[in-house]
Amino acid sequence: MLNEIGLEMVRPLLEPTGVAARPLDLGTGPRASLWLQEGAGEDRLTVINWTDAPVVRTVAAGAHGAARAATVRSFWTGEDVPVVDGCSRIALAPHASAVLIWPKQAPRRDGGTGWNA
């Protein structure tokens, strides 16, 4: 049974959003590690490290019609993640994940995907 700290960690995960995430990097490895969820008020990018070693991923703040983000927030900690030259760097421990959230804005007009692996 979870204590109160454990319950606080999982509560946000139990609320359904009604919007499925879609993989952005199918075919580049044994399983997708970048998942984009485009919500009504915000977009979310989940970054997963499936390996046994730490990795650093660089992701641009916009993809597949998603907005270019001015601010990015960590779902797990609520802290701001720096955006430098339109990109955020995420350090992940082995088998760890990060979820980045940014508010919905006007769609990009340049047709670019914006995500880098």
MODELLER restraints for C-alpha pairs under 7 A, 6 or more apart:
rsr = mdl.restraints
at = mdl.atoms
rsr.add(forms.Gaussian(group=physical.xy_distance, feature=features.Distance(at['CA:19:A'], at['CA:37:A']), mean=6.80, stdev=0.5))
rsr.add(forms.Gaussian(group=physical.xy_distance, feature=features.Distance(at['CA:19:A'], at['CA:39:A']), mean=6.49, stdev=0.5))
rsr.add(forms.Gaussian(group=physical.xy_distance, feature=features.Distance(at['CA:20:A'], at['CA:37:A']), mean=6.22, stdev=0.5))
rsr.add(forms.Gaussian(group=physical.xy_distance, feature=features.Distance(at['CA:21:A'], at['CA:35:A']), mean=5.73, stdev=0.5))
rsr.add(forms.Gaussian(group=physical.xy_distance, feature=features.Distance(at['CA:21:A'], at['CA:36:A']), mean=5.11, stdev=0.5))
rsr.add(forms.Gaussian(group=physical.xy_distance, feature=features.Distance(at['CA:21:A'], at['CA:37:A']), mean=4.09, stdev=0.5))
rsr.add(forms.Gaussian(group=physical.xy_distance, feature=features.Distance(at['CA:22:A'], at['CA:35:A']), mean=5.29, stdev=0.5))
rsr.add(forms.Gaussian(group=physical.xy_distance, feature=features.Distance(at['CA:22:A'], at['CA:36:A']), mean=5.33, stdev=0.5))
rsr.add(forms.Gaussian(group=physical.xy_distance, feature=features.Distance(at['CA:22:A'], at['CA:37:A']), mean=6.44, stdev=0.5))
rsr.add(forms.Gaussian(group=physical.xy_distance, feature=features.Distance(at['CA:23:A'], at['CA:32:A']), mean=5.94, stdev=0.5))
rsr.add(forms.Gaussian(group=physical.xy_distance, feature=features.Distance(at['CA:23:A'], at['CA:34:A']), mean=5.78, stdev=0.5))
rsr.add(forms.Gaussian(group=physical.xy_distance, feature=features.Distance(at['CA:23:A'], at['CA:35:A']), mean=4.39, stdev=0.5))
rsr.add(forms.Gaussian(group=physical.xy_distance, feature=features.Distance(at['CA:23:A'], at['CA:36:A']), mean=6.39, stdev=0.5))
rsr.add(forms.Gaussian(group=physical.xy_distance, feature=features.Distance(at['CA:24:A'], at['CA:34:A']), mean=5.42, stdev=0.5))
rsr.add(forms.Gaussian(group=physical.xy_distance, feature=features.Distance(at['CA:24:A'], at['CA:35:A']), mean=5.80, stdev=0.5))
rsr.add(forms.Gaussian(group=physical.xy_distance, feature=features.Distance(at['CA:24:A'], at['CA:36:A']), mean=6.86, stdev=0.5))
rsr.add(forms.Gaussian(group=physical.xy_distance, feature=features.Distance(at['CA:25:A'], at['CA:32:A']), mean=5.50, stdev=0.5))
rsr.add(forms.Gaussian(group=physical.xy_distance, feature=features.Distance(at['CA:25:A'], at['CA:33:A']), mean=6.72, stdev=0.5))
rsr.add(forms.Gaussian(group=physical.xy_distance, feature=features.Distance(at['CA:25:A'], at['CA:34:A']), mean=6.05, stdev=0.5))
rsr.add(forms.Gaussian(group=physical.xy_distance, feature=features.Distance(at['CA:26:A'], at['CA:32:A']), mean=5.31, stdev=0.5))
rsr.add(forms.Gaussian(group=physical.xy_distance, feature=features.Distance(at['CA:33:A'], at['CA:47:A']), mean=5.60, stdev=0.5))
rsr.add(forms.Gaussian(group=physical.xy_distance, feature=features.Distance(at['CA:33:A'], at['CA:48:A']), mean=4.73, stdev=0.5))
rsr.add(forms.Gaussian(group=physical.xy_distance, feature=features.Distance(at['CA:33:A'], at['CA:49:A']), mean=6.68, stdev=0.5))
rsr.add(forms.Gaussian(group=physical.xy_distance, feature=features.Distance(at['CA:34:A'], at['CA:45:A']), mean=6.82, stdev=0.5))
rsr.add(forms.Gaussian(group=physical.xy_distance, feature=features.Distance(at['CA:34:A'], at['CA:46:A']), mean=5.72, stdev=0.5))
rsr.add(forms.Gaussian(group=physical.xy_distance, feature=features.Distance(at['CA:34:A'], at['CA:47:A']), mean=4.89, stdev=0.5))
rsr.add(forms.Gaussian(group=physical.xy_distance, feature=features.Distance(at['CA:34:A'], at['CA:48:A']), mean=6.60, stdev=0.5))
rsr.add(forms.Gaussian(group=physical.xy_distance, feature=features.Distance(at['CA:35:A'], at['CA:45:A']), mean=5.58, stdev=0.5))
rsr.add(forms.Gaussian(group=physical.xy_distance, feature=features.Distance(at['CA:35:A'], at['CA:46:A']), mean=5.05, stdev=0.5))
rsr.add(forms.Gaussian(group=physical.xy_distance, feature=features.Distance(at['CA:35:A'], at['CA:47:A']), mean=6.73, stdev=0.5))
rsr.add(forms.Gaussian(group=physical.xy_distance, feature=features.Distance(at['CA:36:A'], at['CA:44:A']), mean=5.80, stdev=0.5))
rsr.add(forms.Gaussian(group=physical.xy_distance, feature=features.Distance(at['CA:36:A'], at['CA:45:A']), mean=4.65, stdev=0.5))
rsr.add(forms.Gaussian(group=physical.xy_distance, feature=features.Distance(at['CA:36:A'], at['CA:46:A']), mean=6.55, stdev=0.5))
rsr.add(forms.Gaussian(group=physical.xy_distance, feature=features.Distance(at['CA:37:A'], at['CA:43:A']), mean=5.69, stdev=0.5))
rsr.add(forms.Gaussian(group=physical.xy_distance, feature=features.Distance(at['CA:37:A'], at['CA:44:A']), mean=5.06, stdev=0.5))
rsr.add(forms.Gaussian(group=physical.xy_distance, feature=features.Distance(at['CA:37:A'], at['CA:45:A']), mean=6.39, stdev=0.5))
rsr.add(forms.Gaussian(group=physical.xy_distance, feature=features.Distance(at['CA:38:A'], at['CA:44:A']), mean=6.54, stdev=0.5))
rsr.add(forms.Gaussian(group=physical.xy_distance, feature=features.Distance(at['CA:41:A'], at['CA:103:A']), mean=6.08, stdev=0.5))
rsr.add(forms.Gaussian(group=physical.xy_distance, feature=features.Distance(at['CA:41:A'], at['CA:104:A']), mean=5.21, stdev=0.5))
rsr.add(forms.Gaussian(group=physical.xy_distance, feature=features.Distance(at['CA:42:A'], at['CA:101:A']), mean=6.70, stdev=0.5))
rsr.add(forms.Gaussian(group=physical.xy_distance, feature=features.Distance(at['CA:42:A'], at['CA:102:A']), mean=5.58, stdev=0.5))
rsr.add(forms.Gaussian(group=physical.xy_distance, feature=features.Distance(at['CA:42:A'], at['CA:103:A']), mean=4.23, stdev=0.5))
rsr.add(forms.Gaussian(group=physical.xy_distance, feature=features.Distance(at['CA:42:A'], at['CA:104:A']), mean=4.53, stdev=0.5))
rsr.add(forms.Gaussian(group=physical.xy_distance, feature=features.Distance(at['CA:43:A'], at['CA:101:A']), mean=5.75, stdev=0.5))
rsr.add(forms.Gaussian(group=physical.xy_distance, feature=features.Distance(at['CA:43:A'], at['CA:102:A']), mean=5.63, stdev=0.5))
rsr.add(forms.Gaussian(group=physical.xy_distance, feature=features.Distance(at['CA:43:A'], at['CA:103:A']), mean=6.38, stdev=0.5))
rsr.add(forms.Gaussian(group=physical.xy_distance, feature=features.Distance(at['CA:43:A'], at['CA:104:A']), mean=6.20, stdev=0.5))
rsr.add(forms.Gaussian(group=physical.xy_distance, feature=features.Distance(at['CA:44:A'], at['CA:99:A']), mean=6.49, stdev=0.5))
rsr.add(forms.Gaussian(group=physical.xy_distance, feature=features.Distance(at['CA:44:A'], at['CA:100:A']), mean=5.50, stdev=0.5))
rsr.add(forms.Gaussian(group=physical.xy_distance, feature=features.Distance(at['CA:44:A'], at['CA:101:A']), mean=4.53, stdev=0.5))
rsr.add(forms.Gaussian(group=physical.xy_distance, feature=features.Distance(at['CA:44:A'], at['CA:102:A']), mean=6.72, stdev=0.5))
rsr.add(forms.Gaussian(group=physical.xy_distance, feature=features.Distance(at['CA:45:A'], at['CA:99:A']), mean=5.51, stdev=0.5))
rsr.add(forms.Gaussian(group=physical.xy_distance, feature=features.Distance(at['CA:45:A'], at['CA:100:A']), mean=5.14, stdev=0.5))
rsr.add(forms.Gaussian(group=physical.xy_distance, feature=features.Distance(at['CA:45:A'], at['CA:101:A']), mean=6.62, stdev=0.5))
rsr.add(forms.Gaussian(group=physical.xy_distance, feature=features.Distance(at['CA:46:A'], at['CA:97:A']), mean=6.94, stdev=0.5))
rsr.add(forms.Gaussian(group=physical.xy_distance, feature=features.Distance(at['CA:46:A'], at['CA:98:A']), mean=5.69, stdev=0.5))
rsr.add(forms.Gaussian(group=physical.xy_distance, feature=features.Distance(at['CA:46:A'], at['CA:99:A']), mean=4.32, stdev=0.5))
rsr.add(forms.Gaussian(group=physical.xy_distance, feature=features.Distance(at['CA:46:A'], at['CA:100:A']), mean=6.43, stdev=0.5))
rsr.add(forms.Gaussian(group=physical.xy_distance, feature=features.Distance(at['CA:47:A'], at['CA:97:A']), mean=5.49, stdev=0.5))
rsr.add(forms.Gaussian(group=physical.xy_distance, feature=features.Distance(at['CA:47:A'], at['CA:98:A']), mean=5.22, stdev=0.5))
rsr.add(forms.Gaussian(group=physical.xy_distance, feature=features.Distance(at['CA:47:A'], at['CA:99:A']), mean=6.30, stdev=0.5))
rsr.add(forms.Gaussian(group=physical.xy_distance, feature=features.Distance(at['CA:48:A'], at['CA:96:A']), mean=6.14, stdev=0.5))
rsr.add(forms.Gaussian(group=physical.xy_distance, feature=features.Distance(at['CA:48:A'], at['CA:97:A']), mean=4.34, stdev=0.5))
rsr.add(forms.Gaussian(group=physical.xy_distance, feature=features.Distance(at['CA:48:A'], at['CA:98:A']), mean=6.63, stdev=0.5))
rsr.add(forms.Gaussian(group=physical.xy_distance, feature=features.Distance(at['CA:49:A'], at['CA:55:A']), mean=6.98, stdev=0.5))
rsr.add(forms.Gaussian(group=physical.xy_distance, feature=features.Distance(at['CA:49:A'], at['CA:92:A']), mean=6.41, stdev=0.5))
rsr.add(forms.Gaussian(group=physical.xy_distance, feature=features.Distance(at['CA:49:A'], at['CA:94:A']), mean=6.14, stdev=0.5))
rsr.add(forms.Gaussian(group=physical.xy_distance, feature=features.Distance(at['CA:49:A'], at['CA:95:A']), mean=5.01, stdev=0.5))
rsr.add(forms.Gaussian(group=physical.xy_distance, feature=features.Distance(at['CA:49:A'], at['CA:96:A']), mean=5.47, stdev=0.5))
rsr.add(forms.Gaussian(group=physical.xy_distance, feature=features.Distance(at['CA:49:A'], at['CA:97:A']), mean=6.06, stdev=0.5))
rsr.add(forms.Gaussian(group=physical.xy_distance, feature=features.Distance(at['CA:50:A'], at['CA:94:A']), mean=6.95, stdev=0.5))
rsr.add(forms.Gaussian(group=physical.xy_distance, feature=features.Distance(at['CA:50:A'], at['CA:95:A']), mean=4.94, stdev=0.5))
rsr.add(forms.Gaussian(group=physical.xy_distance, feature=features.Distance(at['CA:51:A'], at['CA:94:A']), mean=5.71, stdev=0.5))
rsr.add(forms.Gaussian(group=physical.xy_distance, feature=features.Distance(at['CA:51:A'], at['CA:95:A']), mean=5.92, stdev=0.5))
rsr.add(forms.Gaussian(group=physical.xy_distance, feature=features.Distance(at['CA:52:A'], at['CA:94:A']), mean=4.85, stdev=0.5))
rsr.add(forms.Gaussian(group=physical.xy_distance, feature=features.Distance(at['CA:52:A'], at['CA:95:A']), mean=6.55, stdev=0.5))
rsr.add(forms.Gaussian(group=physical.xy_distance, feature=features.Distance(at['CA:53:A'], at['CA:93:A']), mean=6.88, stdev=0.5))
rsr.add(forms.Gaussian(group=physical.xy_distance, feature=features.Distance(at['CA:53:A'], at['CA:94:A']), mean=4.87, stdev=0.5))
rsr.add(forms.Gaussian(group=physical.xy_distance, feature=features.Distance(at['CA:54:A'], at['CA:92:A']), mean=5.63, stdev=0.5))
rsr.add(forms.Gaussian(group=physical.xy_distance, feature=features.Distance(at['CA:54:A'], at['CA:93:A']), mean=4.44, stdev=0.5))
rsr.add(forms.Gaussian(group=physical.xy_distance, feature=features.Distance(at['CA:54:A'], at['CA:94:A']), mean=4.88, stdev=0.5))
rsr.add(forms.Gaussian(group=physical.xy_distance, feature=features.Distance(at['CA:55:A'], at['CA:91:A']), mean=5.89, stdev=0.5))
rsr.add(forms.Gaussian(group=physical.xy_distance, feature=features.Distance(at['CA:55:A'], at['CA:92:A']), mean=5.39, stdev=0.5))
rsr.add(forms.Gaussian(group=physical.xy_distance, feature=features.Distance(at['CA:55:A'], at['CA:93:A']), mean=6.69, stdev=0.5))
rsr.add(forms.Gaussian(group=physical.xy_distance, feature=features.Distance(at['CA:56:A'], at['CA:89:A']), mean=6.59, stdev=0.5))
rsr.add(forms.Gaussian(group=physical.xy_distance, feature=features.Distance(at['CA:56:A'], at['CA:90:A']), mean=5.45, stdev=0.5))
rsr.add(forms.Gaussian(group=physical.xy_distance, feature=features.Distance(at['CA:56:A'], at['CA:91:A']), mean=4.31, stdev=0.5))
rsr.add(forms.Gaussian(group=physical.xy_distance, feature=features.Distance(at['CA:56:A'], at['CA:92:A']), mean=6.14, stdev=0.5))
rsr.add(forms.Gaussian(group=physical.xy_distance, feature=features.Distance(at['CA:57:A'], at['CA:89:A']), mean=5.61, stdev=0.5))
rsr.add(forms.Gaussian(group=physical.xy_distance, feature=features.Distance(at['CA:57:A'], at['CA:90:A']), mean=5.18, stdev=0.5))
rsr.add(forms.Gaussian(group=physical.xy_distance, feature=features.Distance(at['CA:57:A'], at['CA:91:A']), mean=6.50, stdev=0.5))
rsr.add(forms.Gaussian(group=physical.xy_distance, feature=features.Distance(at['CA:57:A'], at['CA:117:A']), mean=6.41, stdev=0.5))
rsr.add(forms.Gaussian(group=physical.xy_distance, feature=features.Distance(at['CA:58:A'], at['CA:87:A']), mean=6.41, stdev=0.5))
rsr.add(forms.Gaussian(group=physical.xy_distance, feature=features.Distance(at['CA:58:A'], at['CA:88:A']), mean=5.62, stdev=0.5))
rsr.add(forms.Gaussian(group=physical.xy_distance, feature=features.Distance(at['CA:58:A'], at['CA:89:A']), mean=4.43, stdev=0.5))
rsr.add(forms.Gaussian(group=physical.xy_distance, feature=features.Distance(at['CA:58:A'], at['CA:90:A']), mean=6.35, stdev=0.5))
rsr.add(forms.Gaussian(group=physical.xy_distance, feature=features.Distance(at['CA:58:A'], at['CA:116:A']), mean=6.27, stdev=0.5))
rsr.add(forms.Gaussian(group=physical.xy_distance, feature=features.Distance(at['CA:58:A'], at['CA:117:A']), mean=6.37, stdev=0.5))
rsr.add(forms.Gaussian(group=physical.xy_distance, feature=features.Distance(at['CA:59:A'], at['CA:87:A']), mean=5.39, stdev=0.5))
rsr.add(forms.Gaussian(group=physical.xy_distance, feature=features.Distance(at['CA:59:A'], at['CA:88:A']), mean=5.39, stdev=0.5))
rsr.add(forms.Gaussian(group=physical.xy_distance, feature=features.Distance(at['CA:59:A'], at['CA:89:A']), mean=6.49, stdev=0.5))
rsr.add(forms.Gaussian(group=physical.xy_distance, feature=features.Distance(at['CA:59:A'], at['CA:115:A']), mean=5.38, stdev=0.5))
rsr.add(forms.Gaussian(group=physical.xy_distance, feature=features.Distance(at['CA:59:A'], at['CA:116:A']), mean=5.19, stdev=0.5))
rsr.add(forms.Gaussian(group=physical.xy_distance, feature=features.Distance(at['CA:59:A'], at['CA:117:A']), mean=6.60, stdev=0.5))
rsr.add(forms.Gaussian(group=physical.xy_distance, feature=features.Distance(at['CA:60:A'], at['CA:86:A']), mean=5.60, stdev=0.5))
rsr.add(forms.Gaussian(group=physical.xy_distance, feature=features.Distance(at['CA:60:A'], at['CA:87:A']), mean=4.12, stdev=0.5))
rsr.add(forms.Gaussian(group=physical.xy_distance, feature=features.Distance(at['CA:60:A'], at['CA:88:A']), mean=6.31, stdev=0.5))
rsr.add(forms.Gaussian(group=physical.xy_distance, feature=features.Distance(at['CA:60:A'], at['CA:114:A']), mean=5.27, stdev=0.5))
rsr.add(forms.Gaussian(group=physical.xy_distance, feature=features.Distance(at['CA:60:A'], at['CA:115:A']), mean=4.97, stdev=0.5))
rsr.add(forms.Gaussian(group=physical.xy_distance, feature=features.Distance(at['CA:60:A'], at['CA:116:A']), mean=6.28, stdev=0.5))
rsr.add(forms.Gaussian(group=physical.xy_distance, feature=features.Distance(at['CA:61:A'], at['CA:68:A']), mean=5.12, stdev=0.5))
rsr.add(forms.Gaussian(group=physical.xy_distance, feature=features.Distance(at['CA:61:A'], at['CA:69:A']), mean=4.98, stdev=0.5))
rsr.add(forms.Gaussian(group=physical.xy_distance, feature=features.Distance(at['CA:61:A'], at['CA:86:A']), mean=5.70, stdev=0.5))
rsr.add(forms.Gaussian(group=physical.xy_distance, feature=features.Distance(at['CA:61:A'], at['CA:87:A']), mean=5.78, stdev=0.5))
rsr.add(forms.Gaussian(group=physical.xy_distance, feature=features.Distance(at['CA:61:A'], at['CA:114:A']), mean=6.66, stdev=0.5))
rsr.add(forms.Gaussian(group=physical.xy_distance, feature=features.Distance(at['CA:62:A'], at['CA:68:A']), mean=4.32, stdev=0.5))
rsr.add(forms.Gaussian(group=physical.xy_distance, feature=features.Distance(at['CA:62:A'], at['CA:69:A']), mean=6.36, stdev=0.5))
rsr.add(forms.Gaussian(group=physical.xy_distance, feature=features.Distance(at['CA:62:A'], at['CA:113:A']), mean=6.90, stdev=0.5))
rsr.add(forms.Gaussian(group=physical.xy_distance, feature=features.Distance(at['CA:62:A'], at['CA:114:A']), mean=5.01, stdev=0.5))
rsr.add(forms.Gaussian(group=physical.xy_distance, feature=features.Distance(at['CA:62:A'], at['CA:115:A']), mean=6.65, stdev=0.5))
rsr.add(forms.Gaussian(group=physical.xy_distance, feature=features.Distance(at['CA:63:A'], at['CA:113:A']), mean=4.30, stdev=0.5))
rsr.add(forms.Gaussian(group=physical.xy_distance, feature=features.Distance(at['CA:63:A'], at['CA:114:A']), mean=4.62, stdev=0.5))
rsr.add(forms.Gaussian(group=physical.xy_distance, feature=features.Distance(at['CA:63:A'], at['CA:115:A']), mean=5.64, stdev=0.5))
rsr.add(forms.Gaussian(group=physical.xy_distance, feature=features.Distance(at['CA:64:A'], at['CA:113:A']), mean=4.86, stdev=0.5))
rsr.add(forms.Gaussian(group=physical.xy_distance, feature=features.Distance(at['CA:65:A'], at['CA:107:A']), mean=5.45, stdev=0.5))
rsr.add(forms.Gaussian(group=physical.xy_distance, feature=features.Distance(at['CA:65:A'], at['CA:108:A']), mean=5.87, stdev=0.5))
rsr.add(forms.Gaussian(group=physical.xy_distance, feature=features.Distance(at['CA:66:A'], at['CA:107:A']), mean=5.74, stdev=0.5))
rsr.add(forms.Gaussian(group=physical.xy_distance, feature=features.Distance(at['CA:66:A'], at['CA:108:A']), mean=6.87, stdev=0.5))
rsr.add(forms.Gaussian(group=physical.xy_distance, feature=features.Distance(at['CA:67:A'], at['CA:104:A']), mean=6.15, stdev=0.5))
rsr.add(forms.Gaussian(group=physical.xy_distance, feature=features.Distance(at['CA:67:A'], at['CA:105:A']), mean=5.09, stdev=0.5))
rsr.add(forms.Gaussian(group=physical.xy_distance, feature=features.Distance(at['CA:67:A'], at['CA:106:A']), mean=5.84, stdev=0.5))
rsr.add(forms.Gaussian(group=physical.xy_distance, feature=features.Distance(at['CA:67:A'], at['CA:107:A']), mean=4.94, stdev=0.5))
rsr.add(forms.Gaussian(group=physical.xy_distance, feature=features.Distance(at['CA:67:A'], at['CA:108:A']), mean=5.96, stdev=0.5))
rsr.add(forms.Gaussian(group=physical.xy_distance, feature=features.Distance(at['CA:68:A'], at['CA:108:A']), mean=6.86, stdev=0.5))
rsr.add(forms.Gaussian(group=physical.xy_distance, feature=features.Distance(at['CA:69:A'], at['CA:102:A']), mean=6.05, stdev=0.5))
rsr.add(forms.Gaussian(group=physical.xy_distance, feature=features.Distance(at['CA:71:A'], at['CA:83:A']), mean=6.95, stdev=0.5))
rsr.add(forms.Gaussian(group=physical.xy_distance, feature=features.Distance(at['CA:71:A'], at['CA:102:A']), mean=6.15, stdev=0.5))
rsr.add(forms.Gaussian(group=physical.xy_distance, feature=features.Distance(at['CA:72:A'], at['CA:80:A']), mean=5.86, stdev=0.5))
rsr.add(forms.Gaussian(group=physical.xy_distance, feature=features.Distance(at['CA:72:A'], at['CA:81:A']), mean=5.48, stdev=0.5))
rsr.add(forms.Gaussian(group=physical.xy_distance, feature=features.Distance(at['CA:72:A'], at['CA:100:A']), mean=6.17, stdev=0.5))
rsr.add(forms.Gaussian(group=physical.xy_distance, feature=features.Distance(at['CA:72:A'], at['CA:101:A']), mean=5.59, stdev=0.5))
rsr.add(forms.Gaussian(group=physical.xy_distance, feature=features.Distance(at['CA:72:A'], at['CA:102:A']), mean=4.94, stdev=0.5))
rsr.add(forms.Gaussian(group=physical.xy_distance, feature=features.Distance(at['CA:73:A'], at['CA:79:A']), mean=5.63, stdev=0.5))
rsr.add(forms.Gaussian(group=physical.xy_distance, feature=features.Distance(at['CA:73:A'], at['CA:80:A']), mean=4.44, stdev=0.5))
rsr.add(forms.Gaussian(group=physical.xy_distance, feature=features.Distance(at['CA:73:A'], at['CA:81:A']), mean=5.53, stdev=0.5))
rsr.add(forms.Gaussian(group=physical.xy_distance, feature=features.Distance(at['CA:73:A'], at['CA:100:A']), mean=5.56, stdev=0.5))
rsr.add(forms.Gaussian(group=physical.xy_distance, feature=features.Distance(at['CA:73:A'], at['CA:101:A']), mean=5.11, stdev=0.5))
rsr.add(forms.Gaussian(group=physical.xy_distance, feature=features.Distance(at['CA:73:A'], at['CA:102:A']), mean=6.38, stdev=0.5))
rsr.add(forms.Gaussian(group=physical.xy_distance, feature=features.Distance(at['CA:74:A'], at['CA:80:A']), mean=6.25, stdev=0.5))
rsr.add(forms.Gaussian(group=physical.xy_distance, feature=features.Distance(at['CA:74:A'], at['CA:81:A']), mean=6.45, stdev=0.5))
rsr.add(forms.Gaussian(group=physical.xy_distance, feature=features.Distance(at['CA:74:A'], at['CA:99:A']), mean=5.88, stdev=0.5))
rsr.add(forms.Gaussian(group=physical.xy_distance, feature=features.Distance(at['CA:74:A'], at['CA:100:A']), mean=4.92, stdev=0.5))
rsr.add(forms.Gaussian(group=physical.xy_distance, feature=features.Distance(at['CA:74:A'], at['CA:101:A']), mean=6.33, stdev=0.5))
rsr.add(forms.Gaussian(group=physical.xy_distance, feature=features.Distance(at['CA:75:A'], at['CA:99:A']), mean=5.27, stdev=0.5))
rsr.add(forms.Gaussian(group=physical.xy_distance, feature=features.Distance(at['CA:75:A'], at['CA:100:A']), mean=5.95, stdev=0.5))
rsr.add(forms.Gaussian(group=physical.xy_distance, feature=features.Distance(at['CA:75:A'], at['CA:101:A']), mean=6.40, stdev=0.5))
rsr.add(forms.Gaussian(group=physical.xy_distance, feature=features.Distance(at['CA:76:A'], at['CA:99:A']), mean=6.97, stdev=0.5))
rsr.add(forms.Gaussian(group=physical.xy_distance, feature=features.Distance(at['CA:81:A'], at['CA:88:A']), mean=6.87, stdev=0.5))
rsr.add(forms.Gaussian(group=physical.xy_distance, feature=features.Distance(at['CA:82:A'], at['CA:88:A']), mean=5.97, stdev=0.5))
